[in-house]
Amino acid sequence: MKAVLAGTVIAEADESELIAIEGNWYFPLTSVTPGVLVESPTPYTCPWKGEAQYYSLHVDGETHSDQAWGYPNPYPTAFERLGKDISGHIAFGPDVEVGS
């Protein structure tokens, strides 16, 4: 699977490495192109996943605000609900096309 923003592949991983949650594909952080993620101060806490870390995406000299997020320290309820550790994964916002 690939994540593409403005015609540029920003992440690529085998579908077996991704986690599907609530209509979003979570890619391993290791699959994201180096230099694309820029930490954002935007706060959000999911009631069952925990505190999110938002990221802006820097692609071809442009910054796309808050178009990615992950849960570096998910709540135990996330493990219970998913049966997987999502701490090393990241999802992308609506400006990013995700597909094969």
Secondary structure as UniProt FT lines:
FT   STRAND          2..5
FT   TURN            6..7
FT   STRAND          8..12
FT   HELIX           15..17
FT   STRAND          19..21
FT   TURN            22..23
FT   STRAND          24..28
FT   HELIX           29..31
FT   TURN            34..35
FT   STRAND          37..39
FT   STRAND          45..46
FT   TURN            47..49
FT   STRAND          50..51
FT   STRAND          53..59
FT   TURN            60..61
FT   STRAND          62..70
FT   HELIX           76..82
FT   TURN            87..88
FT   STRAND          89..92
FT   TURN            94..95
FT   STRAND          97..99
//
